[in-house]
Amino acid sequence: MKSKIFLFGWLLAIGSLASAQTNSTLKVSVSSAQNASKIAFASVYLKIKNTIIDSAKTDVSGVCTFKNVAPKNYLLDVKAKNFQAVINKVVTITAGKTNSIAVQMQAIKTPVAAVQNISDLNTTGSKRILLSQDAKGEATKSKKYAEYDKADMYMAAPVIHREEKIMYEQKDNFVEGQNTESYNAITENDFLRANENPFSTFSIDVDNASLTNSRRYIDNGSLPPADAVRIEEFINYFNYDYKKPTNKNPFSINTEVSVCPWNTKHKLVHVGLQGKRFPFETMAPTNLVFLIDVSGSMNSENRLPLVKKSLTLLVNKMREQDKIALVVYAGAAGLVLPSTSGADKKTIIDALNNLQSGGSTAGGAGINLAYKIAKENAMLNGNNRVMIATDGDFNVGSSSDGEMKKLIESKREEGIFLTVLGFGMGNYKDSKMETIADNGNGNYFYIDNINEAKKVLVDEVDGTLYTIAKDVKIQIEFNPAKVQAYRLIGYENRMLKKEDFNNDKKDAGELGAGHTVTALYEVVPVGVEFTEFNKTDELRYQKNTASTVTTQHNDELMLVKLRYKEPNENTSKLITQELMDKSTSLENASDDFRFSAAVAEFCMVLRGSEHKAKSSIEHAIQMASSAKGKDVEGYRADFIKMMRTAELLSATASK
């Protein structure tokens, strides 16, 4: 019996060997017929008659391989985005060999964006032929010519006549699956001695991109990088029930003190600002310029397609007195739509929907053109703003964070505000987005889905678009008779020198209509044992003595000072408010206090903070669940679900 089994196995082995010797390998390389560049992620189908027997996708070098292909004649279909499909290409496979075939694909030339003025574009590149379209969409040569910044990119648009179009070639520099995201490094704020450093000074921050970007990581099954977690942006994602401003100031100051949840020997101080609210219908008219990244990296569904849907929500909100222009950038920058009344919604939405992605990313050229258009259409008593939608992957032109910072700073003085909307994943450049928003009188949001777009561009559009105070700075002076040490939670990238507070030339954050801004301080009361400081050597030239403490204001815990400028003014105004040394128990603290504390605790765990003490996601969830308050829109409930998911991911990662 054993001999028969052995004989049968031997015959199978011989058969397999014979099959391996007769079967072959097919190697398919796919490239562009225009410039011979390799086409990644093309779909290649191997067929017999009309039946597909195998399929593969090309790699980043434009190559895919079929193994163990029986020797015979096959048909080959190749399909790739923005290229004409190759159908029924005959392939003959020779037995026992590696068979190679090269396929060239013709690019589909499609109008992507409009250039209103050729002179607006850079003239340093190669010459491009302007084309026009007939009724059937067939491209024909025009007698007009234009200079473009990059030889690999056509922009599309009406020049002089609406029917004239400039066509473009698709070029996608982003490779799906590669993670090249970047975040600015965060060095966590440490505790400072109140008698040596009585002042804590920082710029406000109404951005909330960090929460939605981190939510994207968690929804996709992983915890976000530590530097992606900016605690102040998590806290400021939520609105808080602060008292409304009752005087001429554009915002109110709200303070509260209670026990620190993660270290009950310490206190937690909650400082909140509430901006004035205005009905959207009564607000000044808006001169808005959409600046949209249509480069190759914006090709996937959560980038340009989501941009179009998001901005359409905003367009539908616009009024007749509002104006919208549309500028795009890729290898060059162009004006797709001149400044158009908000009443002409169809024209604006059609212009959005006609956009296609392709090419490299000359972000600097786009910013220059967008500000130029905004300035040309500026409303003296209106709201002038550029809104940029991008993944932040600026890889041509002004690309370094330093260059972008200088560029955006130069635009800041033109009285035009900025909103940055981030999209996408994998190559997302949070560092550049934050740099642009922080230095350009701007705010910054990350849009991960259509619901978030509705929150930013519909539900909270007044705060997103309308600035009621600019260059808003906060300076806290701690009373060393009451405070041994303190630590500002978050705002690491917004810290200012104490001298910057009274310097009106120093840029700071902007506050939108109806926006709330919240900051938390962990405070070590005098008399509490505190060992986090390293002892310093005795001074050689003076005595090591503590600062003299006045007894005049000994009932005060700290003094809150704010400076701000009216949107159209350059001289700041000062507001001050004392905070008395009175605190409530954590159980009796407001919902807003406890919820913001829960958000901070959760973030400290995500960041692995050295100051997290007894923090845990479980405890943060419990505290947040008991402090949801009204939560009309369900944002707090959604955040609690996000924390629960993160808790599961954290438990899995630790095993």
N, C-alpha and C positions, 0 to 999 in steps of 0.2 A: 504493500500500500504506500509506504514512504517513498519507494522508488518511482511510483506513478506520480505522486505529488511533486517530487523533485523534477521529473521530466516535464510536467505541465508548467512549472515555474520557469524552467529553462527555455521552453518554447515561447512563453510570454516575454521573457527578457530579450530573446532573439528578435521577436516581432517588434518590441519597443525600439530596439537598436536600429532595426531596418527602417522603422518609421522616422526616427530621429535623423537617419542619414538621408532620407528622401525629402523630409519636410524642410522648409527654409525659413529665413527671417526676412521681413520686409521693413526697410527703413525709409520713412517718408520725411522729407524736409520741405517746409513751407515758408515762402518769402514773398515780399511785395514786388510786383513787377515794376513799380515806379522807381524804387531806390534800393532794391535788393535787401532791405532790412528784414530780419527774421520775424515771423508772426507767432507769438506765443498764444497758447490756449485755443488754437484752431481745432475744430472738431473734424476728425478724419474717419470715414466709414469705408469698410471693405465689403464689397457686395459680389454676389453671383446673380446675374440678371437683376431683379428688383428686390432681392432678399439680402438684408444686412447680416453678415456672418460674424463681424467683429468691428469694434470701434475703439478709438483712442483720442487723446488730446495731446497736442504738441507741448513740449516743455518750453522753458524760457529761451532756449536756443532755437526754437522753431522746429524741433524734431520729435517724432514719435516712432515707436517700433512695434511691429507685430511679430510674434514668435510662433514657431511650429505651423507655418502656413504651407498647406499642401500645394505642390507644383501644378499650376493651371493658370488660365486667364481669369482675371478679376476686373471689376469696375471699381473706381475710386471716386468718392465724393468728398470734397473739402469745403467746410464752411467756417467763416470767421466774421466777427462783428466789423462792420464798415468796409467789408470787401465783397466783391461779387463771387458767388459760390462757383466752385469748379465741380461739374457734374459728369459722371460716367467717363472718367479718364481711364483708358485701358492700361492694365498692368499685367505683365507676363512674369510669372514666378518660375525661376529655374531651380531644379531640385538640388538640395544640399548646399545652397549658397546664401550669402547675405545679399539680397537684392535692394538696390537703392533707387529712389525716384525723387526728383525735385519738382515741386509744384509752385508755380508763380500765380499770385492772385492780383486782380485789378482792384485798386481802391475805389470805393464808391464816393464820388465827390458830391457832397451834400451841403446846402447852405446852412451855416451854423449861427452866424451872428451878424449884426449890421454895423457898418462903419459909416457914420454920417459925414465925417470930414476926414479926407485922406491926410490932410496936413496935421491932424491930431496924432498920427502914428509916428513911430520912430522911422527914420529914413536911413538907417545904417546897414540894413540888410540887403538881401538880393531882390531883384525886380520880380514882381508877380503880375500875371495877366488878369485883368478884370474881366469877368464873364457876366453875361446876362442870361436870363432864363426865358424861354418862350412858354406858351400856354401849357405845353406838355411837360415842362420841366427839363427840356433838353438844354444843355449848356452850349453856348456859342461864344466865339471870341468877340470881345469889344475892343474899340480903338483906344480906350482909356487904359492907363497903366498906373500902378502904385508901388511904392517902396515899402517893404516890410522888414520887421526886425529880425526874423529868423527864416532861414531857407526851408525849414521843414513844416511850415504852418501857414495855411491860408485862413484868413478870416472872411466872414461872409456878410454882405449887407447892402442896403440901398445907398448908392452914392448919386446924388443929384436926382435920379429918377427912382421911384420905388421898385420898378421891375428889375433894376440892375442888381446883380449879386456878385460878391466875391466868393469864390469857392475855396474849399480847404481840403488838405489831405489829413487823414487821421494818423495821429501818432500817439501812442500810449506808452508813457515811460514807467507806469506803475505796474509792478508784478504782484498779482493777487497771491496772498499767502505769506508774503514777506512782511514781518512786523518791524517797521522803522519809525514807530511813534517816538516822540520826544517830549520831555517835560522839564521845566525849570527845576533845579534842585532846591529843596526846602531845608533850611537849617532851623530846627525848632527853637522857639523862644524859650529861654531859660528864666529861672527866678532871678530877680534883681533886688538888692537891698534898697528899701525905701529911703533910708537916710543918706545913701550915696547916689542913688538915681531916682529922685522924686518924680521926674517927668517921664511919662510914656506917651509917645507921639506917633501917630500913624494916619494914613490916608484911608478914607472910607472905601468900601468895595461892595458894589451891588451885583457883581457878576455871580452867576450860579452854575457856570459850565462844569465845574468840578464834580458836582453831584450827578448830573445827567451823564457825563462821560464815565464816571465810576459805575453808575447804574448799568451802563452798556456792558462793562466788563462782567459784572455780577450776573446779569441776565444771560450772558454767554458762557457762564460756568466757571469763572475765575475771579479772584480778588484783584482789585486794581493795584498798580504800582504805588508805592508809598508817596512818591512825589506827585502823583495824580490827585492826591487827596489834600485839598486846601480847605481847612476846617471852616474858615469864615464863609466860603462859598456854599458849603453844605448848610450852614445855619441860615444864611441869607436867601436860600432858595424859598423859604417859607415866609408868608406874611404873618405878622403878629398883631394882636389887638391892642395897640398902643393908643393913647389919647391923641385926639386930633389937635393940630396947631390952632391956637385961639388968638394969636396976635399977628403982626405983620411979618414975622419970621416964616420962612417957607417950610419949617419942620418943627416938631416938638421933641423934647428930650425926656426920656423915660428911664428910670433907674429902679433897681430892686436888688436886695441882698438876702442871701440865705446860706444854708449849709452847703458845702461842696459835696456832691453825691459820692465821688470816688475817694475822698479823703475828708472825713467828717470833722477833723481838727481844723480844717481850713474853711474859709468862706468863699463863696462864688458871687461875684458882682456882675449884674446884667445891665448893660447900657444899650438903650434902643432909641433910634430916631424914626419918626413917622413923617413922611413927606405929605404936603397938602395934596388933596385929591381934587380933580376937576372933571366934570363930564366931558367925554371925548368930543361931543358935538360942539361944545363951546370953546374948544382949544384953538389956538392960532393955527393958520394954515401951514401945511408941511410941504417943504421942497425936499423930496427924497430921491436919492440916486441909488439904485440897486447895482452893486458891483459883484458880478458873478464869475466865479472860477469855472471855465469850461475846458480845462486841460484834461489830458488823458486820465489822470488819477481820479477824476470826478465821474468816471463812467458807470460805476455800479449803482444798484438800486437805492442804497442809503445815502447817496451823494446827490448828483444833479437831479435825478427824478424826484427825490424828496425835497430838494431846494425849490423846484417848480411848484410842487403842491403846497409847501409852506408859504411861499411868497404870494401865491394865489389867495390864501386865506387873508393876508394883509391887504392885498389889492381890493378885495371885496369889502373891506372895512373903510377904505378911503372915501373922501367926500369930493364934491365938485371943485372946491377951492384948493384941494391938495394936488400936488404934481408929482409924477414919477417918471424918472428917466432910467434907462437900462444900459449899462456898460458891461462888457465882458472882457476877459483876458485869458489868453493861453500863450501861444508863441508871440503874440502882439496883443494890443488892446484896441477895442473898437466900441463905438456908440451904436447900439442896436436900435434904441428907441429914444428920440429926443424927449424933452420934458413934456409930459402929456397929462391932461386933467384926469383926476381920479374918477370923473364921471364916465370917461371912455374906457371902461373896464375891459371890454372885449379886445380892444387894440393892445392893451398892456398884457393881458393874459395870453393872447395869441403870440406876442413877441417872446414871452417866457417859454411857452410850449414848443416853439420852433428851435430852441437851443439844443445843440448836440455837443458832446465832449470830444476833445482830441488835441494833442500837442503838448508842448512843455509849458511851464508855468511862470510867466513874466509878471509876478505880482506887483512889482514896483511900478511898471508901466500902467497897469490897471488903476492903481491907487492915484497916480498923477492925473490920469484922465478923468476919473470919477470926481475928484475934488475940483477939477477944472469945470466940469459940467455943473456941479453943485454951485460953484461960485458964480457962473454965468447966469444962473437962474435963481440966485439968492433972493429971499424975501426979507425985507428990512425988519419987519416986525413978526416974522414967521419962524418956523422951526426948520433949520437947514441941517440935513444929516445925510451921510453916506452909510449905506448898509451893505457890508461885504459878506458874501456867502462862499465858504471855501473849506477845504480840509487843511489849509495852512501849508501845503507842500510847495513853497516857493523855491523852484530850482533853477530859474533863469533870471538874470537881472539882479536887483537888490535882494539877495537871498539870505545873508547872514542876519542873525538877530540884531547885531549892532547897526548894520546898514538900514534895516527896516525901522529900527528905533529912531534913527536920525531923520529918515524920510517922514515918518508919521509925526514927529515932533515939529518939523517944519510946516506941516499942514495945520497943526493945532491952533495957530494964531489967526487962522482965517475965519474964525467964528462958525466953523462947521463941525458938528458933532459926529460921532462914529458909533455904529453898532456892528459888532462882529458875531456872525453866526457860524458855528463850527459844525461840520458834517463828516461822516465816514469813520472808518477804522482801518487799522493795519499800517497806514502811512500817516496817521493823524499827527499834526504838528502843534500840539497844545502850547508849546513854548513860544512859538511865533505868534499865535493867536493872542496869548496873554500879553506879550510885549506890545503888540499893535494896540490893543484895547487900553492898556494901562497908560500908554504914552500919547494917546490920541484923543483925549476928552471922550472916552468911549465906555461902552459896556459890552460884556461878552457872555454869550450863551452857547450851549451845545445842544443841537437838535438831534435826538436819537430816534424820534418817531413823530407821527403827525399830531399826536396828543400834546407832545411838548411844544410843537410849533403853535398849536392853538393857545397854549398857556402864555407863551412869550409874545405872540404877534396878534392875538385877539383879546384874550381875557385880561392881560396886563399890558396892552399896547400903549396906554398912557405913560406908564413908567418906562417902557422900552424906548419910546420915541421922544418924549417931552422932558427936557432937563429943566428942573426948577432951581437948582443950585449947583455950581461948579466949584472945583478946587476945594472940596470939603475936607477939613482936617480936624482930627480930634486930639486933644492933649489932656491927659489926666495928671493931676498933681496929687500924689498920695501923702497923707499925713503920717509922718514917721512915729507920732505918738500913738497911733492906732495900728499902723501897718508895718510889720517887720520886713516882709518881702511880698512881691507880687509877680505874676506872670500873665502876659497877654496870650490868650489862646487863639492861635491862627494869626493871620495878617502878616506873616513873615515877609512876604514880597511887597508889603505896603508900608514897611517901617520908615519913619522919617527921623532926622536929627531934631533935637529939641529946638535948635535955632530955625529950623524950617517952618515952624508953626507960624511965626510972624513975618515970614518972607513971602510976599505976594507973587514973587517970580517962580516959586516952587510949585510945580504941578501936583494936583491931587485928584481924588475921585469925584464923580458926578452923581447927583441924586435925582432920580426921575420922579415924576408926579405920582403920588400914591405909594412910592416905594418905602419899604422899611429897611433899616440897617441895624444890625445887632452885633455887639462885641461882648465877650466874656473875659473876666479877669479872675484867676485863682489867687486868693489873697491869704497870706499867713499872718494872723493877728500877732500883735506884740504879746510876749509871754509864752507862746507856743514853742515847744522844742523843735528846732529846725536845723538839720545837719547837712543840707545840700550844698552849703558854701564851703569852699576850700579856704583855710586860713591863710592870710598873706603875711609876709615878713613885716617886721617893724620898720617904719619909715626912718630914714637916715636924717632927713633935714627938718622934719616936723613931727609932732606927736600924732600917734594913731588914736584920735578921739572922734567920737560920733558927732554929727552935726547938732548944733543947738536947736532944740525943739521949742517952738513957741506954744504957749498955753492959751492963746487968744481964741483958737478955733478947735479946741480939743474934743468937741462933740462931733466934729466932722470926720468922716472916713477919707473923703477925697473931694477934689474940686474938678468938675467936668467943664472943659473949655472947647468951644467949636469956632472954627473960622470957615467962612464960605463967601462966595462971590455970586452976585446975580448973574444969570446966563450971559448978559450983554455988557457986563462991567468987569473992570480989572482991579478994583480995590475991594479988599475983603471986609467983612463985618464980623464982629465978635459976639458970641453968646456964652454966658457962664451959668453954671448951676451947681450948688453944693449937694453932696450926698451925705446924709447924717449916718452915724454909726448905729443904725438900728436894723436888725435882721429878723426874719421870721423863720420858723421851722420849715424844713423841706416839704412837709405834708401840707403846710398852709401857704406855700408859695404858689404863685399864679401858674396856670397851665402853660403860658408862654415861657416862663422861667424854666419849668421842669422839662418842657419839650426841647428847648434850645440846649439845655444841659445834657439831655439824652443824645442829641445829635453830636455834640462835642465829644461825649464819652465814646460813642460808636466810632467816630473818626480817629480818636486817639488809639483805639484798638487796631483799626486798619493800618494806621501809620506805625504801629509798634512804638508808641511814644514812651520815652523814659520817665515821663511824668504821669503815666496813666494810673499809677497806684493800684487801687482795687477795681479798676474799670473792667467791664466785661460786656460783650454784646448782649448776653442774656439780661443783665441788669439794665442796660440801655433800652432794650425792648420793653421791659416791665414799666420803666418810668415813662417812656414815650406813649405806651398804650393807655396809661392813666391820665395823660395830658393832651389827648387829641383835640379837646375842645370842640368847637362847632364843626370844623373841617368840612365846609360846604362842598368844596371841589374834590375832596378825597385825597389830597396830596399827602397829608400826614399818614393816612391809612396805607397808602401805596408805599411810603417810605418804611413803615413798620414791616410790610411784606418783604421789602428789599433787605432789611436788616436780618430777617429770619432766614432768607436765602443765603446771605453772607455768613450767618452763624453755621449753617450746614456746610458750606464750602470750607470755612475755617476749621471745622471739626474734621472734615475729610482730609484737608491738607496736613493736619498735625499728626496723622497716623501713618 
